[in-house]
Amino acid sequence: MIEKLLQEIRQTSEALLSDGTLQSERGNKAAGLRARKASLELERLTKAFRKASLEVTKLKKYNQN
């Protein structure tokens, strides 16, 4: 699960950087919209990653006891 989330985070952050660059360098408004959408998606993905990471940590700690 964490691997899938990391892949999605990587893809979304690459899209954000690409579209953000297009907006800032060329003034591409559509790219700006896509970049803003990607930033919202990154927020959702990072929250999901944080939750999954904590669950894995708790499971490992529980299994050690």
PDBQT receptor file of N, H, CA, C and O in Angstrom, charges set to zero:
ATOM      1  N   MET A   1       0.819  -1.190   0.000  1.00  0.00    +0.000 N 
ATOM      2  CA  MET A   1       0.000   0.000   0.000  1.00  0.00    +0.000 C 
ATOM      3  C   MET A   1       0.867   1.259   0.000  1.00  0.00    +0.000 C 
ATOM      4  O   MET A   1       0.603   2.203  -0.745  1.00  0.00    +0.000 OA
ATOM      5  N   ILE A   2       1.895   1.266   0.835  1.00  0.00    +0.000 N 
ATOM      6  H   ILE A   2       2.110   0.500   1.440  1.00  0.00    +0.000 HD
ATOM      7  CA  ILE A   2       2.759   2.445   0.902  1.00  0.00    +0.000 C 
ATOM      8  C   ILE A   2       3.482   2.648  -0.423  1.00  0.00    +0.000 C 
ATOM      9  O   ILE A   2       3.650   3.780  -0.877  1.00  0.00    +0.000 OA
ATOM     10  N   GLU A   3       3.912   1.547  -1.047  1.00  0.00    +0.000 N 
ATOM     11  H   GLU A   3       3.776   0.627  -0.679  1.00  0.00    +0.000 HD
ATOM     12  CA  GLU A   3       4.603   1.664  -2.331  1.00  0.00    +0.000 C 
ATOM     13  C   GLU A   3       3.705   2.308  -3.387  1.00  0.00    +0.000 C 
ATOM     14  O   GLU A   3       4.154   3.145  -4.170  1.00  0.00    +0.000 OA
ATOM     15  N   LYS A   4       2.440   1.910  -3.399  1.00  0.00    +0.000 N 
ATOM     16  H   LYS A   4       2.075   1.230  -2.762  1.00  0.00    +0.000 HD
ATOM     17  CA  LYS A   4       1.488   2.488  -4.358  1.00  0.00    +0.000 C 
ATOM     18  C   LYS A   4       1.291   3.984  -4.089  1.00  0.00    +0.000 C 
ATOM     19  O   LYS A   4       1.259   4.793  -5.016  1.00  0.00    +0.000 OA
ATOM     20  N   LEU A   5       1.160   4.333  -2.818  1.00  0.00    +0.000 N 
ATOM     21  H   LEU A   5       1.186   3.675  -2.065  1.00  0.00    +0.000 HD
ATOM     22  CA  LEU A   5       1.008   5.747  -2.471  1.00  0.00    +0.000 C 
ATOM     23  C   LEU A   5       2.233   6.556  -2.876  1.00  0.00    +0.000 C 
ATOM     24  O   LEU A   5       2.109   7.669  -3.386  1.00  0.00    +0.000 OA
ATOM     25  N   LEU A   6       3.413   5.995  -2.648  1.00  0.00    +0.000 N 
ATOM     26  H   LEU A   6       3.514   5.091  -2.233  1.00  0.00    +0.000 HD
ATOM     27  CA  LEU A   6       4.632   6.711  -3.032  1.00  0.00    +0.000 C 
ATOM     28  C   LEU A   6       4.713   6.913  -4.540  1.00  0.00    +0.000 C 
ATOM     29  O   LEU A   6       5.157   7.962  -5.006  1.00  0.00    +0.000 OA
ATOM     30  N   GLN A   7       4.286   5.916  -5.299  1.00  0.00    +0.000 N 
ATOM     31  H   GLN A   7       3.925   5.064  -4.921  1.00  0.00    +0.000 HD
ATOM     32  CA  GLN A   7       4.270   6.047  -6.763  1.00  0.00    +0.000 C 
ATOM     33  C   GLN A   7       3.306   7.147  -7.190  1.00  0.00    +0.000 C 
ATOM     34  O   GLN A   7       3.630   7.957  -8.059  1.00  0.00    +0.000 OA
ATOM     35  N   GLU A   8       2.116   7.177  -6.577  1.00  0.00    +0.000 N 
ATOM     36  H   GLU A   8       1.853   6.519  -5.872  1.00  0.00    +0.000 HD
ATOM     37  CA  GLU A   8       1.134   8.209  -6.906  1.00  0.00    +0.000 C 
ATOM     38  C   GLU A   8       1.646   9.591  -6.518  1.00  0.00    +0.000 C 
ATOM     39  O   GLU A   8       1.447  10.557  -7.255  1.00  0.00    +0.000 OA
ATOM     40  N   ILE A   9       2.300   9.690  -5.371  1.00  0.00    +0.000 N 
ATOM     41  H   ILE A   9       2.461   8.906  -4.772  1.00  0.00    +0.000 HD
ATOM     42  CA  ILE A   9       2.869  10.966  -4.935  1.00  0.00    +0.000 C 
ATOM     43  C   ILE A   9       3.931  11.428  -5.922  1.00  0.00    +0.000 C 
ATOM     44  O   ILE A   9       3.979  12.605  -6.279  1.00  0.00    +0.000 OA
ATOM     45  N   ARG A  10       4.780  10.508  -6.364  1.00  0.00    +0.000 N 
ATOM     46  H   ARG A  10       4.741   9.552  -6.074  1.00  0.00    +0.000 HD
ATOM     47  CA  ARG A  10       5.828  10.850  -7.323  1.00  0.00    +0.000 C 
ATOM     48  C   ARG A  10       5.216  11.370  -8.636  1.00  0.00    +0.000 C 
ATOM     49  O   ARG A  10       5.636  12.405  -9.152  1.00  0.00    +0.000 OA
ATOM     50  N   GLN A  11       4.237  10.655  -9.160  1.00  0.00    +0.000 N 
ATOM     51  H   GLN A  11       3.896   9.814  -8.741  1.00  0.00    +0.000 HD
ATOM     52  CA  GLN A  11       3.614  11.052 -10.422  1.00  0.00    +0.000 C 
ATOM     53  C   GLN A  11       2.915  12.408 -10.297  1.00  0.00    +0.000 C 
ATOM     54  O   GLN A  11       3.028  13.256 -11.183  1.00  0.00    +0.000 OA
ATOM     55  N   THR A  12       2.204  12.602  -9.206  1.00  0.00    +0.000 N 
ATOM     56  H   THR A  12       2.113  11.913  -8.487  1.00  0.00    +0.000 HD
ATOM     57  CA  THR A  12       1.473  13.852  -9.010  1.00  0.00    +0.000 C 
ATOM     58  C   THR A  12       2.421  15.019  -8.802  1.00  0.00    +0.000 C 
ATOM     59  O   THR A  12       2.169  16.113  -9.308  1.00  0.00    +0.000 OA
ATOM     60  N   SER A  13       3.505  14.810  -8.068  1.00  0.00    +0.000 N 
ATOM     61  H   SER A  13       3.709  13.921  -7.657  1.00  0.00    +0.000 HD
ATOM     62  CA  SER A  13       4.458  15.901  -7.853  1.00  0.00    +0.000 C 
ATOM     63  C   SER A  13       5.180  16.262  -9.146  1.00  0.00    +0.000 C 
ATOM     64  O   SER A  13       5.476  17.434  -9.380  1.00  0.00    +0.000 OA
ATOM     65  N   GLU A  14       5.466  15.268  -9.991  1.00  0.00    +0.000 N 
ATOM     66  H   GLU A  14       5.225  14.316  -9.800  1.00  0.00    +0.000 HD
ATOM     67  CA  GLU A  14       6.076  15.554 -11.288  1.00  0.00    +0.000 C 
ATOM     68  C   GLU A  14       5.123  16.372 -12.160  1.00  0.00    +0.000 C 
ATOM     69  O   GLU A  14       5.545  17.299 -12.852  1.00  0.00    +0.000 OA
ATOM     70  N   ALA A  15       3.837  16.023 -12.122  1.00  0.00    +0.000 N 
ATOM     71  H   ALA A  15       3.494  15.270 -11.560  1.00  0.00    +0.000 HD
ATOM     72  CA  ALA A  15       2.846  16.784 -12.887  1.00  0.00    +0.000 C 
ATOM     73  C   ALA A  15       2.741  18.212 -12.357  1.00  0.00    +0.000 C 
ATOM     74  O   ALA A  15       2.640  19.161 -13.134  1.00  0.00    +0.000 OA
ATOM     75  N   LEU A  16       2.763  18.362 -11.042  1.00  0.00    +0.000 N 
ATOM     76  H   LEU A  16       2.845  17.591 -10.410  1.00  0.00    +0.000 HD
ATOM     77  CA  LEU A  16       2.703  19.689 -10.432  1.00  0.00    +0.000 C 
ATOM     78  C   LEU A  16       3.895  20.540 -10.861  1.00  0.00    +0.000 C 
ATOM     79  O   LEU A  16       3.731  21.699 -11.243  1.00  0.00    +0.000 OA
ATOM     80  N   LEU A  17       5.085  19.966 -10.798  1.00  0.00    +0.000 N 
ATOM     81  H   LEU A  17       5.219  19.024 -10.488  1.00  0.00    +0.000 HD
ATOM     82  CA  LEU A  17       6.279  20.716 -11.194  1.00  0.00    +0.000 C 
ATOM     83  C   LEU A  17       6.254  21.088 -12.670  1.00  0.00    +0.000 C 
ATOM     84  O   LEU A  17       6.612  22.208 -13.036  1.00  0.00    +0.000 OA
ATOM     85  N   SER A  18       5.837  20.165 -13.508  1.00  0.00    +0.000 N 
ATOM     86  H   SER A  18       5.546  19.255 -13.210  1.00  0.00    +0.000 HD
ATOM     87  CA  SER A  18       5.770  20.425 -14.940  1.00  0.00    +0.000 C 
ATOM     88  C   SER A  18       4.770  21.531 -15.264  1.00  0.00    +0.000 C 
ATOM     89  O   SER A  18       5.084  22.478 -15.984  1.00  0.00    +0.000 OA
ATOM     90  N   ASP A  19       3.563  21.397 -14.722  1.00  0.00    +0.000 N 
ATOM     91  H   ASP A  19       3.308  20.627 -14.136  1.00  0.00    +0.000 HD
ATOM     92  CA  ASP A  19       2.527  22.391 -14.995  1.00  0.00    +0.000 C 
ATOM     93  C   ASP A  19       2.832  23.728 -14.334  1.00  0.00    +0.000 C 
ATOM     94  O   ASP A  19       2.550  24.784 -14.900  1.00  0.00    +0.000 OA
ATOM     95  N   GLY A  20       3.407  23.684 -13.139  1.00  0.00    +0.000 N 
ATOM     96  H   GLY A  20       3.637  22.826 -12.679  1.00  0.00    +0.000 HD
ATOM     97  CA  GLY A  20       3.784  24.929 -12.472  1.00  0.00    +0.000 C 
ATOM     98  C   GLY A  20       4.837  25.697 -13.256  1.00  0.00    +0.000 C 
ATOM     99  O   GLY A  20       4.800  26.925 -13.326  1.00  0.00    +0.000 OA
ATOM    100  N   THR A  21       5.770  24.968 -13.840  1.00  0.00    +0.000 N 
ATOM    101  H   THR A  21       5.800  23.970 -13.783  1.00  0.00    +0.000 HD
ATOM    102  CA  THR A  21       6.800  25.593 -14.669  1.00  0.00    +0.000 C 
ATOM    103  C   THR A  21       6.192  26.214 -15.912  1.00  0.00    +0.000 C 
ATOM    104  O   THR A  21       6.544  27.330 -16.293  1.00  0.00    +0.000 OA
ATOM    105  N   LEU A  22       5.282  25.491 -16.542  1.00  0.00    +0.000 N 
ATOM    106  H   LEU A  22       4.996  24.584 -16.232  1.00  0.00    +0.000 HD
ATOM    107  CA  LEU A  22       4.621  26.040 -17.734  1.00  0.00    +0.000 C 
ATOM    108  C   LEU A  22       3.868  27.324 -17.401  1.00  0.00    +0.000 C 
ATOM    109  O   LEU A  22       3.891  28.279 -18.178  1.00  0.00    +0.000 OA
ATOM    110  N   GLN A  23       3.210  27.348 -16.261  1.00  0.00    +0.000 N 
ATOM    111  H   GLN A  23       3.192  26.572 -15.630  1.00  0.00    +0.000 HD
ATOM    112  CA  GLN A  23       2.475  28.549 -15.884  1.00  0.00    +0.000 C 
ATOM    113  C   GLN A  23       3.421  29.711 -15.610  1.00  0.00    +0.000 C 
ATOM    114  O   GLN A  23       3.194  30.828 -16.074  1.00  0.00    +0.000 OA
ATOM    115  N   SER A  24       4.475  29.445 -14.860  1.00  0.00    +0.000 N 
ATOM    116  H   SER A  24       4.659  28.537 -14.483  1.00  0.00    +0.000 HD
ATOM    117  CA  SER A  24       5.351  30.550 -14.475  1.00  0.00    +0.000 C 
ATOM    118  C   SER A  24       6.207  31.059 -15.633  1.00  0.00    +0.000 C 
ATOM    119  O   SER A  24       6.469  32.258 -15.727  1.00  0.00    +0.000 OA
ATOM    120  N   GLU A  25       6.644  30.157 -16.518  1.00  0.00    +0.000 N 
ATOM    121  H   GLU A  25       6.431  29.183 -16.442  1.00  0.00    +0.000 HD
ATOM    122  CA  GLU A  25       7.521  30.580 -17.602  1.00  0.00    +0.000 C 
ATOM    123  C   GLU A  25       6.766  31.077 -18.827  1.00  0.00    +0.000 C 
ATOM    124  O   GLU A  25       7.227  31.990 -19.512  1.00  0.00    +0.000 OA
ATOM    125  N   ARG A  26       5.620  30.489 -19.104  1.00  0.00    +0.000 N 
ATOM    126  H   ARG A  26       5.246  29.748 -18.547  1.00  0.00    +0.000 HD
ATOM    127  CA  ARG A  26       4.903  30.827 -20.334  1.00  0.00    +0.000 C 
ATOM    128  C   ARG A  26       3.550  31.486 -20.091  1.00  0.00    +0.000 C 
ATOM    129  O   ARG A  26       2.892  31.919 -21.037  1.00  0.00    +0.000 OA
ATOM    130  N   GLY A  27       3.133  31.563 -18.834  1.00  0.00    +0.000 N 
ATOM    131  H   GLY A  27       3.667  31.211 -18.065  1.00  0.00    +0.000 HD
ATOM    132  CA  GLY A  27       1.845  32.165 -18.530  1.00  0.00    +0.000 C 
ATOM    133  C   GLY A  27       0.665  31.298 -18.958  1.00  0.00    +0.000 C 
ATOM    134  O   GLY A  27      -0.423  31.813 -19.213  1.00  0.00    +0.000 OA
ATOM    135  N   ASN A  28       0.875  30.000 -19.036  1.00  0.00    +0.000 N 
ATOM    136  H   ASN A  28       1.759  29.582 -18.829  1.00  0.00    +0.000 HD
ATOM    137  CA  ASN A  28      -0.159  29.066 -19.477  1.00  0.00    +0.000 C 
ATOM    138  C   ASN A  28      -1.196  28.898 -18.367  1.00  0.00    +0.000 C 
ATOM    139  O   ASN A  28      -0.922  28.277 -17.340  1.00  0.00    +0.000 OA
ATOM    140  N   LYS A  29      -2.393  29.458 -18.580  1.00  0.00    +0.000 N 
ATOM    141  H   LYS A  29      -2.616  29.963 -19.414  1.00  0.00    +0.000 HD
ATOM    142  CA  LYS A  29      -3.431  29.427 -17.550  1.00  0.00    +0.000 C 
ATOM    143  C   LYS A  29      -3.952  28.022 -17.296  1.00  0.00    +0.000 C 
ATOM    144  O   LYS A  29      -4.228  27.665 -16.151  1.00  0.00    +0.000 OA
ATOM    145  N   ALA A  30      -4.091  27.221 -18.343  1.00  0.00    +0.000 N 
ATOM    146  H   ALA A  30      -3.867  27.511 -19.273  1.00  0.00    +0.000 HD
ATOM    147  CA  ALA A  30      -4.579  25.851 -18.184  1.00  0.00    +0.000 C 
ATOM    148  C   ALA A  30      -3.593  25.029 -17.351  1.00  0.00    +0.000 C 
ATOM    149  O   ALA A  30      -3.998  24.203 -16.532  1.00  0.00    +0.000 OA
ATOM    150  N   ALA A  31      -2.312  25.259 -17.565  1.00  0.00    +0.000 N 
ATOM    151  H   ALA A  31      -1.983  25.930 -18.230  1.00  0.00    +0.000 HD
ATOM    152  CA  ALA A  31      -1.295  24.559 -16.785  1.00  0.00    +0.000 C 
ATOM    153  C   ALA A  31      -1.384  24.962 -15.317  1.00  0.00    +0.000 C 
ATOM    154  O   ALA A  31      -1.173  24.138 -14.427  1.00  0.00    +0.000 OA
ATOM    155  N   GLY A  32      -1.695  26.225 -15.067  1.00  0.00    +0.000 N 
ATOM    156  H   GLY A  32      -1.866  26.895 -15.789  1.00  0.00    +0.000 HD
ATOM    157  CA  GLY A  32      -1.867  26.694 -13.690  1.00  0.00    +0.000 C 
ATOM    158  C   GLY A  32      -3.025  25.986 -13.000  1.00  0.00    +0.000 C 
ATOM    159  O   GLY A  32      -2.931  25.617 -11.829  1.00  0.00    +0.000 OA
ATOM    160  N   LEU A  33      -4.113  25.800 -13.734  1.00  0.00    +0.000 N 
ATOM    161  H   LEU A  33      -4.189  26.099 -14.685  1.00  0.00    +0.000 HD
ATOM    162  CA  LEU A  33      -5.264  25.078 -13.186  1.00  0.00    +0.000 C 
ATOM    163  C   LEU A  33      -4.890  23.636 -12.864  1.00  0.00    +0.000 C 
ATOM    164  O   LEU A  33      -5.251  23.114 -11.809  1.00  0.00    +0.000 OA
ATOM    165  N   ARG A  34      -4.169  22.999 -13.775  1.00  0.00    +0.000 N 
ATOM    166  H   ARG A  34      -3.876  23.423 -14.632  1.00  0.00    +0.000 HD
ATOM    167  CA  ARG A  34      -3.737  21.613 -13.530  1.00  0.00    +0.000 C 
ATOM    168  C   ARG A  34      -2.788  21.540 -12.338  1.00  0.00    +0.000 C 
ATOM    169  O   ARG A  34      -2.854  20.596 -11.551  1.00  0.00    +0.000 OA
ATOM    170  N   ALA A  35      -1.908  22.526 -12.201  1.00  0.00    +0.000 N 
ATOM    171  H   ALA A  35      -1.855  23.293 -12.840  1.00  0.00    +0.000 HD
ATOM    172  CA  ALA A  35      -0.960  22.546 -11.081  1.00  0.00    +0.000 C 
ATOM    173  C   ALA A  35      -1.704  22.700  -9.750  1.00  0.00    +0.000 C 
ATOM    174  O   ALA A  35      -1.364  22.043  -8.766  1.00  0.00    +0.000 OA
ATOM    175  N   ARG A  36      -2.699  23.552  -9.725  1.00  0.00    +0.000 N 
ATOM    176  H   ARG A  36      -2.975  24.086 -10.525  1.00  0.00    +0.000 HD
ATOM    177  CA  ARG A  36      -3.479  23.729  -8.494  1.00  0.00    +0.000 C 
ATOM    178  C   ARG A  36      -4.237  22.449  -8.149  1.00  0.00    +0.000 C 
ATOM    179  O   ARG A  36      -4.322  22.063  -6.983  1.00  0.00    +0.000 OA
ATOM    180  N   LYS A  37      -4.780  21.801  -9.162  1.00  0.00    +0.000 N 
ATOM    181  H   LYS A  37      -4.711  22.114 -10.109  1.00  0.00    +0.000 HD
ATOM    182  CA  LYS A  37      -5.489  20.535  -8.951  1.00  0.00    +0.000 C 
ATOM    183  C   LYS A  37      -4.515  19.478  -8.419  1.00  0.00    +0.000 C 
ATOM    184  O   LYS A  37      -4.858  18.719  -7.512  1.00  0.00    +0.000 OA
ATOM    185  N   ALA A  38      -3.313  19.428  -8.975  1.00  0.00    +0.000 N 
ATOM    186  H   ALA A  38      -3.035  20.044  -9.711  1.00  0.00    +0.000 HD
ATOM    187  CA  ALA A  38      -2.304  18.463  -8.526  1.00  0.00    +0.000 C 
ATOM    188  C   ALA A  38      -1.898  18.742  -7.079  1.00  0.00    +0.000 C 
ATOM    189  O   ALA A  38      -1.641  17.809  -6.319  1.00  0.00    +0.000 OA
ATOM    190  N   SER A  39      -1.839  20.013  -6.693  1.00  0.00    +0.000 N 
ATOM    191  H   SER A  39      -2.048  20.772  -7.310  1.00  0.00    +0.000 HD
ATOM    192  CA  SER A  39      -1.452  20.340  -5.319  1.00  0.00    +0.000 C 
ATOM    193  C   SER A  39      -2.508  19.846  -4.328  1.00  0.00    +0.000 C 
ATOM    194  O   SER A  39      -2.171  19.396  -3.233  1.00  0.00    +0.000 OA
ATOM    195  N   LEU A  40      -3.768  19.929  -4.707  1.00  0.00    +0.000 N 
ATOM    196  H   LEU A  40      -4.042  20.295  -5.597  1.00  0.00    +0.000 HD
ATOM    197  CA  LEU A  40      -4.831  19.402  -3.848  1.00  0.00    +0.000 C 
ATOM    198  C   LEU A  40      -4.756  17.879  -3.756  1.00  0.00    +0.000 C 
ATOM    199  O   LEU A  40      -4.977  17.300  -2.693  1.00  0.00    +0.000 OA
ATOM    200  N   GLU A  41      -4.442  17.243  -4.880  1.00  0.00    +0.000 N 
ATOM    201  H   GLU A  41      -4.262  17.714  -5.744  1.00  0.00    +0.000 HD
ATOM    202  CA  GLU A  41      -4.294  15.793  -4.897  1.00  0.00    +0.000 C 
ATOM    203  C   GLU A  41      -3.103  15.366  -4.034  1.00  0.00    +0.000 C 
ATOM    204  O   GLU A  41      -3.176  14.361  -3.328  1.00  0.00    +0.000 OA
ATOM    205  N   LEU A  42      -2.020  16.123  -4.090  1.00  0.00    +0.000 N 
ATOM    206  H   LEU A  42      -1.961  16.940  -4.664  1.00  0.00    +0.000 HD
ATOM    207  CA  LEU A  42      -0.854  15.818  -3.254  1.00  0.00    +0.000 C 
ATOM    208  C   LEU A  42      -1.200  15.905  -1.773  1.00  0.00    +0.000 C 
ATOM    209  O   LEU A  42      -0.724  15.103  -0.968  1.00  0.00    +0.000 OA
ATOM    210  N   GLU A  43      -2.016  16.865  -1.423  1.00  0.00    +0.000 N 
ATOM    211  H   GLU A  43      -2.403  17.516  -2.076  1.00  0.00    +0.000 HD
ATOM    212  CA  GLU A  43      -2.429  16.995  -0.033  1.00  0.00    +0.000 C 
ATOM    213  C   GLU A  43      -3.175  15.734   0.416  1.00  0.00    +0.000 C 
ATOM    214  O   GLU A  43      -2.914  15.210   1.498  1.00  0.00    +0.000 OA
ATOM    215  N   ARG A  44      -4.092  15.255  -0.407  1.00  0.00    +0.000 N 
ATOM    216  H   ARG A  44      -4.304  15.681  -1.286  1.00  0.00    +0.000 HD
ATOM    217  CA  ARG A  44      -4.846  14.046  -0.094  1.00  0.00    +0.000 C 
ATOM    218  C   ARG A  44      -3.911  12.835   0.007  1.00  0.00    +0.000 C 
ATOM    219  O   ARG A  44      -4.026  12.028   0.929  1.00  0.00    +0.000 OA
ATOM    220  N   LEU A  45      -2.987  12.721  -0.951  1.00  0.00    +0.000 N 
ATOM    221  H   LEU A  45      -2.894  13.378  -1.700  1.00  0.00    +0.000 HD
ATOM    222  CA  LEU A  45      -2.072  11.586  -0.968  1.00  0.00    +0.000 C 
ATOM    223  C   LEU A  45      -1.121  11.587   0.226  1.00  0.00    +0.000 C 
ATOM    224  O   LEU A  45      -0.842  10.532   0.794  1.00  0.00    +0.000 OA
ATOM    225  N   THR A  46      -0.627  12.751   0.607  1.00  0.00    +0.000 N 
ATOM    226  H   THR A  46      -0.854  13.608   0.145  1.00  0.00    +0.000 HD
ATOM    227  CA  THR A  46       0.306  12.799   1.733  1.00  0.00    +0.000 C 
ATOM    228  C   THR A  46      -0.405  12.485   3.050  1.00  0.00    +0.000 C 
ATOM    229  O   THR A  46       0.191  11.891   3.948  1.00  0.00    +0.000 OA
ATOM    230  N   LYS A  47      -1.659  12.874   3.169  1.00  0.00    +0.000 N 
ATOM    231  H   LYS A  47      -2.144  13.356   2.440  1.00  0.00    +0.000 HD
ATOM    232  CA  LYS A  47      -2.425  12.509   4.361  1.00  0.00    +0.000 C 
ATOM    233  C   LYS A  47      -2.631  10.997   4.408  1.00  0.00    +0.000 C 
ATOM    234  O   LYS A  47      -2.511  10.386   5.470  1.00  0.00    +0.000 OA
ATOM    235  N   ALA A  48      -2.940  10.395   3.264  1.00  0.00    +0.000 N 
ATOM    236  H   ALA A  48      -3.038  10.892   2.402  1.00  0.00    +0.000 HD
ATOM    237  CA  ALA A  48      -3.122   8.946   3.202  1.00  0.00    +0.000 C 
ATOM    238  C   ALA A  48      -1.809   8.235   3.514  1.00  0.00    +0.000 C 
ATOM    239  O   ALA A  48      -1.808   7.210   4.196  1.00  0.00    +0.000 OA
ATOM    240  N   PHE A  49      -0.692   8.768   3.022  1.00  0.00    +0.000 N 
ATOM    241  H   PHE A  49      -0.693   9.601   2.468  1.00  0.00    +0.000 HD
ATOM    242  CA  PHE A  49       0.612   8.181   3.310  1.00  0.00    +0.000 C 
ATOM    243  C   PHE A  49       0.919   8.243   4.800  1.00  0.00    +0.000 C 
ATOM    244  O   PHE A  49       1.383   7.267   5.389  1.00  0.00    +0.000 OA
ATOM    245  N   ARG A  50       0.660   9.383   5.396  1.00  0.00    +0.000 N 
ATOM    246  H   ARG A  50       0.283  10.176   4.917  1.00  0.00    +0.000 HD
ATOM    247  CA  ARG A  50       0.929   9.555   6.825  1.00  0.00    +0.000 C 
ATOM    248  C   ARG A  50       0.123   8.533   7.633  1.00  0.00    +0.000 C 
ATOM    249  O   ARG A  50       0.647   7.924   8.565  1.00  0.00    +0.000 OA
ATOM    250  N   LYS A  51      -1.143   8.349   7.276  1.00  0.00    +0.000 N 
ATOM    251  H   LYS A  51      -1.569   8.844   6.518  1.00  0.00    +0.000 HD
ATOM    252  CA  LYS A  51      -2.003   7.395   7.970  1.00  0.00    +0.000 C 
ATOM    253  C   LYS A  51      -1.487   5.961   7.792  1.00  0.00    +0.000 C 
ATOM    254  O   LYS A  51      -1.410   5.205   8.760  1.00  0.00    +0.000 OA
ATOM    255  N   ALA A  52      -1.138   5.590   6.564  1.00  0.00    +0.000 N 
ATOM    256  H   ALA A  52      -1.201   6.204   5.777  1.00  0.00    +0.000 HD
ATOM    257  CA  ALA A  52      -0.641   4.241   6.289  1.00  0.00    +0.000 C 
ATOM    258  C   ALA A  52       0.687   3.998   6.996  1.00  0.00    +0.000 C 
ATOM    259  O   ALA A  52       0.928   2.910   7.520  1.00  0.00    +0.000 OA
ATOM    260  N   SER A  53       1.527   4.989   7.008  1.00  0.00    +0.000 N 
ATOM    261  H   SER A  53       1.332   5.873   6.583  1.00  0.00    +0.000 HD
ATOM    262  CA  SER A  53       2.828   4.867   7.660  1.00  0.00    +0.000 C 
ATOM    263  C   SER A  53       2.668   4.629   9.157  1.00  0.00    +0.000 C 
ATOM    264  O   SER A  53       3.371   3.796   9.730  1.00  0.00    +0.000 OA
ATOM    265  N   LEU A  54       1.761   5.344   9.786  1.00  0.00    +0.000 N 
ATOM    266  H   LEU A  54       1.190   6.020   9.320  1.00  0.00    +0.000 HD
ATOM    267  CA  LEU A  54       1.511   5.156  11.210  1.00  0.00    +0.000 C 
ATOM    268  C   LEU A  54       0.960   3.764  11.497  1.00  0.00    +0.000 C 
ATOM    269  O   LEU A  54       1.322   3.145  12.497  1.00  0.00    +0.000 OA
ATOM    270  N   GLU A  55       0.089   3.273  10.626  1.00  0.00    +0.000 N 
ATOM    271  H   GLU A  55      -0.206   3.775   9.814  1.00  0.00    +0.000 HD
ATOM    272  CA  GLU A  55      -0.469   1.936  10.803  1.00  0.00    +0.000 C 
ATOM    273  C   GLU A  55       0.620   0.871  10.729  1.00  0.00    +0.000 C 
ATOM    274  O   GLU A  55       0.638  -0.061  11.533  1.00  0.00    +0.000 OA
ATOM    275  N   VAL A  56       1.523   1.009   9.770  1.00  0.00    +0.000 N 
ATOM    276  H   VAL A  56       1.509   1.766   9.117  1.00  0.00    +0.000 HD
ATOM    277  CA  VAL A  56       2.621   0.047   9.634  1.00  0.00    +0.000 C 
ATOM    278  C   VAL A  56       3.505   0.086  10.872  1.00  0.00    +0.000 C 
ATOM    279  O   VAL A  56       3.912  -0.959  11.379  1.00  0.00    +0.000 OA
ATOM    280  N   THR A  57       3.800   1.265  11.352  1.00  0.00    +0.000 N 
ATOM    281  H   THR A  57       3.469   2.114  10.940  1.00  0.00    +0.000 HD
ATOM    282  CA  THR A  57       4.630   1.416  12.544  1.00  0.00    +0.000 C 
ATOM    283  C   THR A  57       3.961   0.766  13.753  1.00  0.00    +0.000 C 
ATOM    284  O   THR A  57       4.612   0.072  14.534  1.00  0.00    +0.000 OA
ATOM    285  N   LYS A  58       2.661   0.997  13.900  1.00  0.00    +0.000 N 
ATOM    286  H   LYS A  58       2.132   1.561  13.265  1.00  0.00    +0.000 HD
ATOM    287  CA  LYS A  58       1.932   0.400  15.025  1.00  0.00    +0.000 C 
ATOM    288  C   LYS A  58       1.909  -1.118  14.911  1.00  0.00    +0.000 C 
ATOM    289  O   LYS A  58       2.061  -1.809  15.919  1.00  0.00    +0.000 OA
ATOM    290  N   LEU A  59       1.722  -1.651  13.710  1.00  0.00    +0.000 N 
ATOM    291  H   LEU A  59       1.599  -1.090  12.891  1.00  0.00    +0.000 HD
ATOM    292  CA  LEU A  59       1.702  -3.094  13.526  1.00  0.00    +0.000 C 
ATOM    293  C   LEU A  59       3.043  -3.713  13.864  1.00  0.00    +0.000 C 
ATOM    294  O   LEU A  59       3.099  -4.756  14.514  1.00  0.00    +0.000 OA
ATOM    295  N   LYS A  60       4.125  -3.081  13.428  1.00  0.00    +0.000 N 
ATOM    296  H   LYS A  60       4.079  -2.233  12.899  1.00  0.00    +0.000 HD
ATOM    297  CA  LYS A  60       5.463  -3.592  13.736  1.00  0.00    +0.000 C 
ATOM    298  C   LYS A  60       5.721  -3.571  15.238  1.00  0.00    +0.000 C 
ATOM    299  O   LYS A  60       6.287  -4.511  15.795  1.00  0.00    +0.000 OA
ATOM    300  N   LYS A  61       5.303  -2.499  15.879  1.00  0.00    +0.000 N 
ATOM    301  H   LYS A  61       4.842  -1.735  15.427  1.00  0.00    +0.000 HD
ATOM    302  CA  LYS A  61       5.504  -2.370  17.328  1.00  0.00    +0.000 C 
ATOM    303  C   LYS A  61       4.673  -3.420  18.050  1.00  0.00    +0.000 C 
ATOM    304  O   LYS A  61       5.149  -4.024  19.012  1.00  0.00    +0.000 OA
ATOM    305  N   TYR A  62       3.452  -3.648  17.610  1.00  0.00    +0.000 N 
ATOM    306  H   TYR A  62       3.066  -3.157  16.829  1.00  0.00    +0.000 HD
ATOM    307  CA  TYR A  62       2.566  -4.624  18.230  1.00  0.00    +0.000 C 
ATOM    308  C   TYR A  62       3.109  -6.036  18.044  1.00  0.00    +0.000 C 
ATOM    309  O   TYR A  62       3.038  -6.849  18.966  1.00  0.00    +0.000 OA
ATOM    310  N   ASN A  63       3.645  -6.337  16.876  1.00  0.00    +0.000 N 
ATOM    311  H   ASN A  63       3.703  -5.677  16.127  1.00  0.00    +0.000 HD
ATOM    312  CA  ASN A  63       4.175  -7.667  16.586  1.00  0.00    +0.000 C 
ATOM    313  C   ASN A  63       5.459  -7.966  17.362  1.00  0.00    +0.000 C 
ATOM    314  O   ASN A  63       5.784  -9.132  17.586  1.00  0.00    +0.000 OA
ATOM    315  N   GLN A  64       6.179  -6.947  17.768  1.00  0.00    +0.000 N 
ATOM    316  H   GLN A  64       5.915  -6.000  17.586  1.00  0.00    +0.000 HD
ATOM    317  CA  GLN A  64       7.398  -7.147  18.541  1.00  0.00    +0.000 C 
ATOM    318  C   GLN A  64       7.089  -7.548  19.973  1.00  0.00    +0.000 C 
ATOM    319  O   GLN A  64       7.882  -8.230  20.621  1.00  0.00    +0.000 OA
ATOM    320  N   ASN A  65       5.950  -7.127  20.455  1.00  0.00    +0.000 N 
ATOM    321  H   ASN A  65       5.306  -6.572  19.928  1.00  0.00    +0.000 HD
ATOM    322  CA  ASN A  65       5.575  -7.420  21.866  1.00  0.00    +0.000 C 
ATOM    323  C   ASN A  65       4.974  -8.760  22.014  1.00  0.00    +0.000 C 
ATOM    324  O   ASN A  65       4.609  -9.154  23.122  1.00  0.00    +0.000 OA
TER     325      ASN A  65
